[in-house]
Amino acid sequence: MRDQLEDIQKHLDDGYGRAQHLNTVELPKRFYKDVGVAPVEGGFVVTLDGRQVRTPGHKIPVVVPTAAIATAMAEEWAAQAEFINPATMPTVRLINSAVESGETMIPAFREEVLKFAAGDLLLYRAEAPQELVSEQELAWDRALVILARHFGVSFQPTMGILHQPQPQATLDRLAQSLEGENLFTLTALVSITGLTGSGLLAIALWNKLLTPDQVWSAAHVDEDYQITQWGQDEEAAERRAMRRVEFDTAVTVLDALRP
């Protein structure tokens, strides 16, 4: 499992950092004219001049379960100009991560979301100042109540950073909620979990208990409070904007995967 979790980090690293790295390497020239979407056995593929797209690492054929995901990928391929810049192709990168990870990573991806949920951002509260305490209560208590009602569970928030175990019945129910989810769903959920720092917010989003904007806002309560106190840092704002692109991409993939 340790090796698998290291693979998660390798394939699903922070989107902004990955994009920054891609901007430091020499970009390949665009080698195709026409971009298309075609149905195949098991789903849909993107074609470049009639040839099926493969992952850049292991050259695995990329087959996705819905036409909507394939179309989103095709639009990113079509939008490339003289050079192909993967930093501007978040859907392609997310799906390639899933395909190269493979079905064997499903248990590890599921466990990654649950690991965050067990020691979640929403469960560890500031003791002061009161303004931050109030902001956390406003955003996080609401999310916990919605989750508790939906799944019939309870949570034990705490102040400070000392570990507070959650009820085993709660953890079991959350684990049950992710059973049977496919590779692409779990890849998107791991991405959202990493970007927000919260497995509970990712689970709430997948179950349509919170909107994407509500999830993003809840994930940034602490950061937004710091901005009110010290002002906005330009570099931090740029990182956050890039992370929002990655977040929205994962949300779009999840929406396309819903029954």
MARDRENMAR-821721 format. One record per atom (N, C-alpha, C): residue in one letter; x, y, z. Coordinates in steps of 0.1 Angstrom, whole numbers, padded with zeros to 4 digits, always signed. Each point is the difference from the previous one (the first is absolute). Layout:
BEGIN
aXYZ ...
This chain:
BEGIN
m+0008-0012+0000 m-0008+0012+0000 m+0009+0013+0000 r+0011-0001+0007 r+0009+0012+0001 r+0004+0004-0014 d+0004-0011-0008 d+0005+0003-0014 d-0012+0006-0008 q-0012-0005+0002 q-0011+0005-0007 q-0003+0015+0003 l+0001+0003+0013 l-0002+0014+0004 l+0010+0009-0006 e+0013-0005-0001 e+0010+0008-0006 e-0003+0002-0015 d-0006-0010-0007 d-0004+0002-0013 d-0011+0010-0002 i-0009+0001+0010 i-0010+0010+0000 i+0006+0014-0001 q+0010+0002+0009 q+0007+0013+0000 q+0007+0002-0013 k+0005-0010-0006 k+0007+0002-0013 k-0010+0004-0011 h-0011-0007+0000 h-0009+0002-0011 h-0010+0012+0002 l-0003+0003+0013 l-0010+0009+0003 l+0006+0012+0009 d+0011+0004-0004 d+0007+0011+0007 d-0009+0013-0003 d+0003+0010+0009 d-0007+0013-0002 d+0000+0005-0014 g-0012+0004-0005 g-0001+0004-0014 g+0009+0012-0003 y+0000+0010+0009 y+0008+0012-0003 y+0015-0003-0001 g+0005-0008+0009 g+0014-0004+0000 g+0004-0008-0013 r-0009-0008-0004 r+0002-0008-0012 r+0000+0009-0012 a-0009+0009+0000 a-0001+0009-0011 a+0012+0009-0001 q+0005+0005+0012 q+0012+0008+0000 q+0012-0008-0006 h+0001-0013+0004 h+0011-0008-0005 h-0001-0002-0015 l-0012-0001-0005 l-0002-0002-0015 l+0004+0012-0007 n-0001+0012+0007 n+0004+0012-0007 n+0015+0002-0001 t+0008-0008+0007 t+0014+0001+0000 t+0007-0009-0010 v-0008-0009-0006 v+0006-0009-0010 v-0003+0004-0014 e+0008-0005-0009 e-0003+0004-0014 e-0012-0006-0005 l-0009+0007-0006 l-0013-0005-0004 l+0001-0006-0014 p-0007-0011-0003 p+0000-0006-0013 p-0009+0009-0010 k+0003-0001-0012 k-0008+0007-0010 k-0013-0008-0003 r-0010+0007-0003 r-0013-0006-0004 r+0003-0008-0012 f-0004-0013+0000 f+0003-0009-0012 f-0013-0004-0007 y-0011+0005+0004 y-0013-0005-0006 y-0008+0012-0004 k-0010-0003-0009 k-0009+0011-0005 k-0014-0002+0006 d-0005-0012-0002 d-0014-0003+0004 d-0001-0007+0013 v-0010+0004+0008 v-0002-0006+0013 v-0015-0005+0000 g-0002-0013+0004 g-0013-0006+0000 g-0003-0008+0013 v-0012-0004+0001 v-0005-0009+0010 v-0007-0012-0006 a+0003-0012+0004 a-0005-0012-0006 a-0004-0010+0010 p-0012-0007-0002 p-0004-0011+0009 p+0009-0012-0003 v+0003-0007+0011 v+0007-0013-0002 v-0006-0009+0011 e+0005-0013-0001 e-0005-0009+0010 e+0005+0004+0014 g-0009+0002+0009 g+0003+0004+0014 g-0001+0015+0002 g-0003+0008-0010 g-0001+0014+0002 g+0003+0009-0012 f+0008+0010+0002 f+0002+0010-0010 f+0015+0004+0000 v+0005+0004-0012 v+0014+0004-0001 v+0001+0013-0007 v+0011+0007+0002 v+0004+0012-0008 v+0009-0005-0011 t-0002+0006-0012 t+0009-0004-0011 t+0007+0013-0005 l+0013-0002-0004 l+0008+0011-0006 l+0003-0005-0014 d-0006+0007-0010 d+0002-0004-0014 d-0004-0015-0001 g-0010-0004+0007 g-0006-0013-0001 g+0007-0011+0009 r+0010+0004+0007 r+0007-0010+0008 r-0004+0002+0015 q-0002-0011+0007 q-0004+0001+0013 q+0011+0005+0009 v-0004+0009+0010 v+0010+0006+0009 v+0004-0011+0010 r+0013+0001+0004 r+0006-0009+0010 r+0006+0009+0011 t+0002-0006+0012 t+0007+0008+0011 t+0014+0003-0004 p+0006+0011+0005 p+0014+0003-0003 p+0010-0009+0006 g-0003-0006+0012 g+0010-0008+0007 g+0002-0014-0005 h-0011-0008+0002 h+0000-0014-0004 h-0007-0003-0013 k-0004+0011-0007 k-0006-0002-0013 k-0012-0009+0000 i-0009+0002+0010 i-0012-0008+0002 i-0011+0006-0007 p-0008-0007-0008 p-0012+0006-0007 p-0009+0006+0011 v-0005+0012-0003 v-0008+0007+0009 v-0015-0001-0004 v-0007-0008+0008 v-0014-0003-0003 v-0008+0005+0013 v-0009+0009-0002 v-0008+0006+0011 v-0015-0005-0001 p-0007+0000+0011 p-0013-0006+0000 p-0011+0009-0006 t+0002+0013-0001 t-0011+0008-0005 t+0005+0009-0012 a-0009+0004-0008 a+0003+0009-0012 a+0003+0014+0005 a-0006+0004+0012 a+0003+0013+0005 a+0014+0002+0004 i+0006-0010+0006 i+0014+0001+0004 i+0009+0000-0012 a-0003-0009-0010 a+0008+0000-0012 a-0001+0013-0007 t-0012+0006+0000 t-0001+0013-0007 t+0008+0011+0007 a+0000+0000+0013 a+0008+0010+0008 a+0015-0002-0003 m+0004-0012-0001 m+0014-0003-0004 m+0003+0005-0014 a-0009-0003-0009 a+0002+0004-0014 a+0001+0015-0002 e-0008+0007+0008 e+0000+0015+0000 e+0014+0005+0004 e+0006-0006+0010 e+0013+0004+0004 e+0011-0003-0010 w-0001-0012-0007 w+0009-0003-0010 w-0002+0010-0012 a-0012+0003-0003 a-0003+0009-0012 a+0005+0014+0003 a+0000+0004+0013 a+0004+0014+0004 a+0015+0003-0001 q+0008-0011-0001 q+0014+0002-0001 q+0004+0007-0012 a+0010+0009+0001 a+0005+0008-0012 a+0012-0006-0006 e+0010+0007-0002 e+0012-0005-0006 e+0007-0011+0008 f-0001+0002+0013 f+0006-0010+0009 f-0010-0006+0009 i+0002-0012+0005 i-0009-0007+0009 i+0004+0002+0014 n-0008+0007+0008 n+0003+0004+0013 n-0009-0008+0010 p+0005-0011+0006 p-0008-0007+0009 p-0006+0008+0012 a+0007+0011+0003 a-0005+0008+0012 a-0014+0006-0003 t-0003+0001-0013 t-0013+0005-0004 t-0010-0011-0003 m+0003-0012+0004 m-0009-0012-0003 m-0003-0007+0013 p-0007+0006+0009 p-0003-0007+0013 p-0008-0012-0001 t-0009-0001-0009 t-0009-0012-0001 t+0009-0012-0005 v+0008+0003-0010 v+0009-0010-0006 v+0009-0005+0010 r+0006+0009+0008 r+0010-0005+0011 r-0007-0008+0010 l-0012+0004+0004 l-0007-0008+0011 l-0004-0014-0005 i-0005+0000-0012 i-0004-0013-0006 i+0013-0009-0002 n+0010+0006-0005 n+0013-0008-0002 n+0005-0005+0013 s-0002+0007+0011 s+0004-0004+0013 s-0008-0013+0004 a-0013+0000-0003 a-0008-0011+0003 a+0004-0012-0008 v+0002+0002-0013 v+0003-0012-0009 v+0013-0006+0004 e+0010+0009+0002 e+0013-0006+0003 e+0001-0006+0014 s-0009+0005+0009 s+0000-0007+0014 s-0006-0014-0001 g-0011-0001-0008 g-0005-0013-0002 g-0010-0005+0011 e-0008-0010-0004 e-0010-0005+0009 e+0005-0005+0014 t+0013-0004+0000 t+0005-0005+0012 t+0001+0010+0011 m+0000+0013-0004 m+0001+0011+0009 m-0013+0004+0007 i-0011-0006-0004 i-0013+0004+0005 i-0001-0001+0015 p+0005-0011+0007 p+0000-0001+0015 p+0008+0011+0006 a+0012+0003-0006 a+0008+0011+0006 a-0006+0013-0001 f-0006+0003-0012 f-0007+0013-0002 f-0011+0002+0010 r-0008-0011+0002 r-0011+0001+0009 r+0005+0002+0014 e+0011-0007+0004 e+0005+0002+0013 e+0006+0014+0003 e+0005+0006-0011 e+0006+0013+0001 e-0011+0010+0004 v-0012-0001-0006 v-0011+0009+0003 v-0004-0002+0015 l-0001-0013+0004 l-0005-0003+0013 l+0010+0004+0011 k+0013-0001-0004 k+0011+0004+0010 k-0002+0015+0003 f-0002+0008-0010 f-0003+0014+0002 f-0012+0002+0009 a-0011-0007-0004 a-0013+0002+0007 a+0002-0003+0015 a+0008-0010+0003 a+0001-0005+0014 a+0007+0011+0009 g+0008+0008-0006 g+0007+0011+0007 g-0002+0013-0007 d-0013+0003-0003 d-0003+0010-0010 d+0002+0014+0005 l+0002+0009-0010 l+0001+0014+0002 l-0012+0005+0008 l-0012-0005-0003 l-0012+0006+0006 l-0001-0004+0015 l+0008-0009+0004 l-0001-0006+0014 l+0010+0007+0010 y+0009+0007-0005 y+0010+0006+0009 y-0001+0016-0001 r-0004+0005+0011 r-0004+0014+0001 r+0010+0009+0007 a+0001+0013-0004 a+0008+0009+0007 a-0006+0004+0013 e+0008+0003+0010 e-0004+0004+0013 e-0002+0015+0001 a+0007+0007-0009 a+0000+0015-0001 a+0007+0004-0013 p-0003+0012-0005 p-0009+0010+0005 p-0015-0003-0002 q-0008+0007+0007 q-0014-0003-0001 q-0006+0002-0014 e+0005+0010-0008 e-0005+0002-0014 e+0003-0013-0008 l+0011-0006+0001 l+0003-0012-0007 l-0008-0012+0005 v-0002-0001+0013 v-0008-0010+0006 v-0014+0001-0006 s-0006+0011+0000 s-0013+0002-0005 s-0001-0003-0015 e+0010+0003-0008 e+0000-0003-0014 e+0000-0015-0002 q+0009-0007+0008 q+0000-0014-0001 q-0013-0007+0003 e-0006+0005+0011 e-0013-0006+0005 e-0010+0002-0011 l-0001+0012-0006 l-0010+0003-0010 l+0001-0009-0012 a+0012-0002-0005 a+0002-0008-0012 a+0001-0015+0003 w+0007-0004+0010 w+0003-0014+0002 w-0011-0007+0008 d-0006+0006+0009 d-0011-0006+0008 d-0012-0004-0010 r-0003+0009-0009 r-0010-0002-0010 r+0003-0013-0008 a+0012-0001-0005 a+0004-0011-0008 a-0001-0013+0008 l+0005+0000+0013 l-0001-0012+0008 l-0014-0004+0003 v-0009+0009+0002 v-0014-0003+0003 v-0006-0006-0013 i+0003+0005-0011 i-0006-0005-0013 i+0005-0015-0002 l+0013-0002+0002 l+0006-0013-0001 l-0006-0010+0010 a-0001+0005+0012 a-0005-0009+0011 a-0014-0004-0003 r-0009+0009-0004 r-0014-0003-0003 r-0001-0010-0012 h+0008+0003-0010 h+0000-0008-0013 h+0004-0015+0003 f+0011-0002+0007 f+0005-0013+0002 f-0004-0006+0014 g-0007+0007+0008 g-0005-0005+0013 g+0012-0003+0009 v+0009+0010+0001 v+0012-0002+0008 v+0002+0012+0009 s+0010-0001+0008 s+0004+0012+0009 s+0015+0002-0001 f+0004+0013+0002 f+0014+0004+0000 f+0004+0006+0014 q+0013+0000+0002 q+0005+0005+0013 q+0010+0011-0003 p-0004+0012-0003 p+0010+0011-0002 p+0007+0003+0013 t+0012+0006-0002 t+0008+0003+0012 t+0008+0013-0003 m+0004+0007+0011 m+0009+0011-0001 m+0014-0003+0001 g+0008+0006-0008 g+0015-0003+0001 g+0004-0010-0010 i+0011-0006+0002 i+0006-0010-0010 i+0001-0014+0006 l-0003-0002+0013 l+0001-0013+0005 l-0010-0009-0007 h+0004-0013-0002 h-0008-0009-0008 h-0013-0003+0007 q-0011+0000-0007 q-0013-0003+0005 q-0006-0011-0008 p+0000-0013+0005 p-0006-0010-0008 p-0015+0002-0003 q-0004-0004-0012 q-0014+0001-0004 q-0007-0013+0003 p-0013+0000+0002 p-0007-0013+0003 p+0003-0010-0011 q+0002-0013+0003 q+0003-0010-0010 q-0012-0002-0009 a-0012+0002+0005 a-0012-0002-0008 a+0000+0011-0011 t+0005+0012+0003 t+0000+0011-0010 t+0010-0004-0011 l+0012-0004+0004 l+0011-0003-0009 l-0005-0012-0009 d-0007-0010+0006 d-0004-0011-0008 d-0011+0004-0010 r-0009+0009+0004 r-0010+0005-0009 r+0006+0008-0012 l+0010+0008+0003 l+0006+0008-0010 l+0007-0009-0010 a+0007-0011+0005 a+0007-0009-0008 a-0010-0007-0009 q-0012-0004+0005 q-0010-0007-0007 q-0005+0009-0012 s+0000+0013+0002 s-0005+0010-0010 s+0008+0000-0012 l+0013-0004+0001 l+0009+0000-0011 l+0002-0013-0006 e-0005-0011+0005 e+0001-0013-0005 e-0007+0000-0014 g+0007-0007-0009 g-0006-0001-0014 g+0003+0011-0009 e+0006+0011+0005 e+0003+0011-0009 e+0011-0003-0010 n+0000+0005-0012 n+0009-0004-0010 n+0013+0008+0001 l+0010-0004-0008 l+0013+0007+0000 l-0001+0015-0003 f-0008+0004-0010 f+0000+0014-0003 f-0007+0008+0010 t-0011-0005+0007 t-0006+0007+0011 t+0010+0002+0011 l+0007-0011+0004 l+0009+0001+0011 l+0012+0009-0003 t+0004+0000-0012 t+0011+0009-0004 t-0004+0014+0002 a-0012+0004-0004 a-0005+0013+0001 a-0002+0003+0015 l-0005-0009+0008 l-0002+0002+0014 l+0014+0002+0008 v+0010-0008-0004 v+0013+0002+0006 v+0006+0014-0004 s-0002+0004-0012 s+0004+0014-0004 s-0007+0010+0008 i-0013-0001+0002 i-0008+0010+0008 i+0005+0000+0014 t+0002-0012+0006 t+0004-0002+0014 t+0014+0008+0002 g+0009-0002-0009 g+0013+0006+0001 g-0001+0015-0001 l-0008+0005-0010 l-0001+0014-0002 l-0007+0008+0011 t-0010-0007+0007 t-0007+0006+0011 t+0005-0004+0014 g+0008-0010+0001 g+0005-0005+0013 g-0011-0007+0007 s-0011-0005-0006 s-0011-0005+0007 s-0007-0012-0008 g+0001-0012+0006 g-0007-0011-0006 g-0015+0002+0002 l-0005+0006+0011 l-0014+0002+0003 l-0006+0009-0011 l+0007+0011-0003 l-0005+0009-0011 l-0001-0007-0013 a+0010-0009-0003 a-0001-0007-0013 a-0012-0010+0000 i-0002-0007+0011 i-0012-0009+0001 i-0013+0008-0001 a+0000+0011+0007 a-0013+0009-0001 a-0002+0004-0014 l+0010+0004-0007 l-0001+0005-0014 l-0005-0011-0009 w+0006-0012+0001 w-0004-0012-0008 w-0015-0003+0002 n-0005+0001+0013 n-0014-0003+0003 n-0009+0012-0002 k+0005+0011-0006 k-0008+0012-0003 k-0006+0006+0013 l+0007-0001+0011 l-0004+0006+0013 l+0004+0014+0001 l+0011+0004-0007 l+0004+0013-0001 l+0004+0004-0014 t-0001+0012-0004 t+0003+0005-0013 t+0016+0001-0001 p+0005+0000-0012 p+0014+0002-0002 p+0005+0013+0007 d-0008+0011-0001 d+0004+0013+0006 d+0000-0001+0015 q-0010-0007+0006 q+0000-0002+0014 q+0012-0008+0005 v+0004-0010-0007 v+0011-0009+0003 v+0013+0009+0000 w+0002+0007-0011 w+0012+0008-0002 w+0001+0011+0011 s-0011+0006+0004 s+0000+0010+0010 s+0003-0006+0014 a-0006-0011+0003 a+0003-0007+0013 a+0014-0004+0001 a+0006-0004-0011 a+0014-0004+0000 a+0010+0011+0002 h-0005+0012-0002 h+0009+0012+0001 h-0004+0010+0011 v-0007-0005+0010 v-0004+0009+0011 v+0013+0006+0007 d+0009-0009+0003 d+0012+0005+0007 d+0008+0010-0009 e+0002-0004-0012 e+0007+0008-0010 e-0006+0014-0002 d-0014+0000-0001 d-0007+0012-0002 d+0001+0009+0012 y+0000-0006+0012 y+0001+0008+0012 y+0014+0007+0000 q+0010-0008-0003 q+0014+0006-0001 q+0000+0012-0010 i-0007-0001-0011 i+0000+0010-0010 i-0006+0013+0006 t-0011-0002+0008 t-0006+0012+0006 t+0009+0007+0010 q+0009-0008+0006 q+0009+0006+0010 q+0013+0006-0006 w+0005-0007-0011 w+0014+0004-0005 w+0000+0004-0014 g-0012-0001-0007 g-0001+0003-0014 g+0004-0012-0009 q-0003+0002-0013 q+0002-0010-0010 q+0014+0000-0005 d+0006-0012+0000 d+0014-0002-0006 d-0002-0004-0015 e+0007+0007-0009 e-0002-0002-0014 e+0003-0014-0004 e+0011-0006+0005 e+0004-0013-0004 e-0009-0010+0006 a-0005+0002+0012 a-0010-0009+0006 a-0013+0000-0008 a-0004+0012-0004 a-0012+0001-0008 a+0001-0007-0013 e+0012+0000-0006 e+0002-0007-0013 e-0001-0015+0002 r+0006-0005+0011 r-0001-0014+0003 r-0014-0004+0002 r-0007+0008+0008 r-0014-0003+0003 r-0009-0001-0013 a+0003+0009-0009 a-0007+0001-0013 a+0002-0013-0008 m+0013-0004+0000 m+0003-0013-0007 m-0006-0012+0006 r+0000+0000+0013 r-0006-0011+0007 r-0015+0000-0002 r-0006+0011-0002 r-0015+0001-0003 r-0003-0006-0013 v+0009+0002-0010 v-0001-0006-0013 v+0000-0015+0002 e+0009-0006+0007 e+0001-0014+0003 e-0012-0005+0007 f-0005+0007+0009 f-0012-0003+0008 f-0012-0001-0010 d-0002+0011-0007 d-0011+0000-0010 d+0000-0011-0010 t+0012-0004-0004 t+0002-0011-0009 t-0005-0013+0006 a+0004-0002+0012 a-0004-0013+0007 a-0015+0000+0002 v-0006+0012+0003 v-0014+0001+0002 v-0007-0004-0013 t+0005+0006-0011 t-0006-0003-0013 t+0000-0015-0004 v+0012-0006+0004 v+0001-0015-0003 v-0011-0007+0009 l-0001+0003+0013 l-0010-0006+0008 l-0014+0002-0005 d-0003+0012-0005 d-0013+0002-0005 d-0003-0009-0012 a+0010-0002-0008 a-0002-0008-0012 a-0001-0015+0003 l+0004-0004+0012 l+0000-0014+0004 l-0013-0003+0008 r-0008+0010+0004 r-0011-0003+0007 r-0010-0009-0008 p-0007-0009+0007 p-0010-0008-0007 p-0011+0008-0007 
